[in-house]
């Protein structure tokens, strides 16, 4: 059956829906069957905020390295503390918005990290680093690493901001602090008149940032994603869009943009060393960098994301699936090496796959 046929696309959608809906009870069954001391990896999620984080990783394991599934024991705060016996690695699988949305959980999460420290168990993406990813603050940390990012401020006093715009300059962007992935409106504001039309009082936690023009010579905008996994970096997708947000829904897909993206993903990211340095300054082990270039060729990092979405299979861009497989395999290999364990051969083979 051709991969781009209607029947095949429908089958993929049904399989994806089944995996999503059945994930909670399948995970619960694995946890019930295993004594929690048998798995070296403790995957730490939050029942109050996106408890499905890490599900795509588990799906990948089940499809490509099923023997490794029982190496991962799932725990969710604020449930009773887990048994740390025989644990080798704590994997925090939530982002900064979890900690901002539920500050009461922060002390419990940090207590678990402390208990792991006492037992010599390493934590992946500690809360200190996650808290530095707040959209209104991350730019300052990136600047410390020599990375350009938009200046940003939280809009605490909405009336005051409408008079002084937080010492920023027009044009500026206004977005929600606690939402990733374009799931809430973003506003490009050119002047005070346009600022008056922005529904600040309807926004939960707005913040503003400077607008940096990254439009190319052809009038389009390009956004790149670099995924840092420990000291490994994998280029993952380039979006070309006629709009400044450069979201998937406005992506331009043709022979030229496909060739551009493929070339980007086949080569080492030219900003690898810079982004790796930023990871160390912020205190993260794993993150996706979304960035663009100014007309002078300077990279501008828009945001970091430690729980990035991967999207669906696209027959017009099959090389993206290869890159995604490499990212999952590299991430799992990083977990094993971070825990002082041998990397399984089932993961090593993916390193040699070529993107084409």
N, C-alpha and C positions, 0 to 999 in steps of 0.2 A: 504494500500500500504506500503510495507516494507520501512523503512527509508533509507536503503542503495540501493534501487532499482534504475535503470537508470532513470525511469520515475520520481521518487521522486526527485532525484538529479537535473534533468533537470528543474523540477517545481520550486525548491528552487532557482536555478540560474536565472530563468526568473523573479521570484518574486523579488529577490534582485536587478536585473537590473532595473526593473520597479520602485522600491522604490528609487533607486539612481537617475534615470533620471527624475522622477516626483517630487523629493524632492523640488527643487526651487519653482515651481509654487504652490505646496501644502503648503509650508511654507508662501509664499506670500499671499495665500488665507486666511490663519488663521490670519496673521497680518492685512490684509485688513478688515476682518470681525470684529476684536476686536479693540476697542479703546486701544491705548497702555497703558493707565492708569489702565486698568482692570487686567493686569497680574502682579503678585508680583515679578516674576523673569525676569530679563533682561539678555538675552543671548547675549554676545558681541563677534562678529566675525569680520573678516577682508575680505573685498571683493577682496583685491589684493593678498591674500595668503590663499589657502585652505578654502574657504568660506563654505565648506561642514562639517567642524569640528562641532561636536555636532549632526550630522545627525543620527548616530547610536543610540544615546540616544533618539532622537525623535522617531526613528523607534521602539525602545523598548517600549516607553511610549504608542505609538499607538497600539501595539500588546498586552500589558499586563496591562496598566492603562490608557486607552484612556480618562477617565474623567479628567485627569491631563494635557492633552496637552495644553489647553487654559491658563494654569498657566504660560506658557513660551512665552515671546514676544521677537522676534529676531531683533537685531540691528547690523548693520555692519558699522564699520569705513571704509572710511571717509565720510559716508553719514551725513546728517544734524543731529545734536544732538537729542537724544530721549527725550521724556517727562518722567521725573522721578517721576511724581505724583503717589503716592500709591506703588512705587517700594520698595521692601524689600531686594533685593539681586542683585548684579552685578556679573555675571559669565563670567570671561574671558575665551573664548574658542579658544585659539590659543597658540602657543608655542614660545620658544625663537627665533626660526628661523624667525618667522614673524617680530619680532622687529629688528632683524639683517638685514633682507632683505629690510625692509622699515623703516629706521630710521626716516624719515620725519613724520611718523605716530605716533611715540612714544609720542611726546608732546600732540597730540590730545587724545591719549589713556589715558595718565596720567591726562589730564585735566578732562576727564570724571570721573576718579577715585576720583579726588579731589572734584568734584561736589557731588559725592555720599557720600564722607566723611562728607561734610558740611551738608548733609541732613540725616546723620545717617544710610546710606545704606552701608552694608558690601560688600567688594569685595572679590571674591574667586580667588586665584592665581594672586596676584598683580604683576605689571610689575617689581617691585624690585626683587621679587623672581625669576621670569621668566628670567631676565637678568643674574642672577647668575647661570643659567643652561647652559650657553655656554659651549660647550664641552671642550674648551681649558682652562676654568676657574672653571668648576663645581668641579673638583677634589680637588682644594684648599679649597672650601667650605665644601666638604665632610670631608676632613682631619681635619678641625676645629671642626667637630662633632665627631671625633674619628673613622671615617669610612675610610678604605683603598680604594683608587681609583688610577688608573694609573696617573702618572705625565704627564702633557701635555703642549704643547706650540703651539701657532699659528705660521705658517710659513709665515712670512711677506716678508722677503728677501730670495727668493728661492736659489739664488747663495750662499749666506752666509750659509744657512742651509746645503747645500751639503758639506760644509767644516767643520762645527762645530756641526752639528745635534742638535742645540739648547740646548747644555749641557746635552742632554740625552745620553743613552748608547744603543748599539745594544744588542739584537734585539729590534726593535721598530715598531710601527704601524703608517701608514699614511692614513688618511681618509679626507673626505670633512666635513668641520665644519657645514654646513647648511643643511645637509641631514640626516634624520633618516631612520631606518628600512632596511638598506642594499640596498637602491636604487642607490647607487654609489659604485664603487669598493673600497675595502680596501686592503692595501698592507702590508704584513709582511716582514720587511726588516732586513736581518741578518748582512749586512756589507756595506761598501761604494760602492763596485761593484754593489750590488743589488740596492742600492739607486740611482745609475746612470740610472737605467732602469725605475724608477718611473716617469710618465709624470707630474711632478709638474707644468709645465707651461701650461698644459691643464686643470688643476684643478681650480675651481672658488675660493675657500678659503680653502686651505689645512691646516691641523694641524697634529702634531705628538704626539704620546703618548708612554709611556713605554709598553713593552709587558710583561705581567705577565702570567706565565705558570700555567694553572689550569687543566691540563690533569689528569684524574683519574688513578687508578691502572689498570683499564681494557683498558687503552689507549684512552678512549673517553673523550669528554668534556661535562660538564653539565652547563646549564644556567637556572637560576630560575627567576621568576617574582613575585614580591610582590607589591600589589596595596594598597597605603595608601589613605584613604578617611577620612580626619579629623583625629581623634584618632583611627579609625578602620583600621585594616590591614587584607587583604585577600590574601592568597597565590594563585597564578594563573599561572599555567603551569610550567613544567620543560622540558627542551629540552636536549636530549642526542644526541651527534653528533660526528662523527669521525674527524671533522675539527674544528679548533680553533674558527671560527666565530659562530658556533652553531646556524645556521639559520634554519628556517622551512624547506627549500628545502633539507637540509642534515640531517633532523631528522631521528633517528633510532626508528622505531615503532615496538615493539614486546611485548610478554607477560611480559618480565622482565621490560622493560622501562615503559610500561603502569602501571604496579604495583608500580614502583618507583614514578611515577608522581602522581598517585592517593593517595599514602601515604603522599606525600609532601602536597597535596592540602587539605587533610582531617585534618591536624594538624595545630595549630597556628605556624606562622613563627618564628623560634628561634631568628631571628634578629629584631623582632618587635620593641622592645624598642630602639635599636640602630638607626633604620631607622626613627622612629618617632622623635627622637632627631635631626636627620639630617634635617628632614622636617622643624622643628622649626628654626634651624640655617639658613637654606637657605631662609625661608620665604614663604613656599608653603602650600597650603591646600589639594592639591590632586596631586598625581604623582605615576607613576609605576617605581619601581626599578628593573633593570636588573642586576643580579649578579651571581657570581660563587664562588667556594671555592678553596683556595690554598691547597697544599698537607698537610699543617699544620692545615687545618680546618679554616683558616681565610677568612671571606667573602670579596670579591672584587667587588665593584659596578662599572659596566662598564658605565652606563649612566642612567639618569632619563628621563622620558617621560610623559608629561602632556596631550598628545593627542594620547594615544596608540591605535593601531589597534587591533581588536578582532578576526579577522579571520572568517572562515566559519564553519558551522556545520560539524562535523566529526563523522560518525556512530561508528568508532572504539574507540572514546574517548568522549562518551556522557556526562560524568561527567564535562567536560570543559564547556559545555553549562549551566549546573547548576551553576557553579562558576561564569560564565559571568552574568547570571541573578541576582545572589546575589550582584555582583559588581554594576550593574546598579541600582538595588533597593536601595542599601546602599548609593550610590551617591545621588540619588534623596532624600532619607530620610535626608541625610546630608544637602542638600540645604534647606529643610523645617525647620530643627532645627536651622540652621545658620540664617535663616530669622526670627526666633522667632515664627514659625507657628507649629501647631500640625502636626505630621507625619501621613499621611493617612493610614488607615488600609490596603489598597491595596499594600502598600510597606512593611508594617510590617510582613506580612505573609511569605515573601521571606526569612526573616532572619532565620526562623526555618527550611528551607530546608536543608537536609543533602546531602553532596557530596559522592556518592557511585557508 
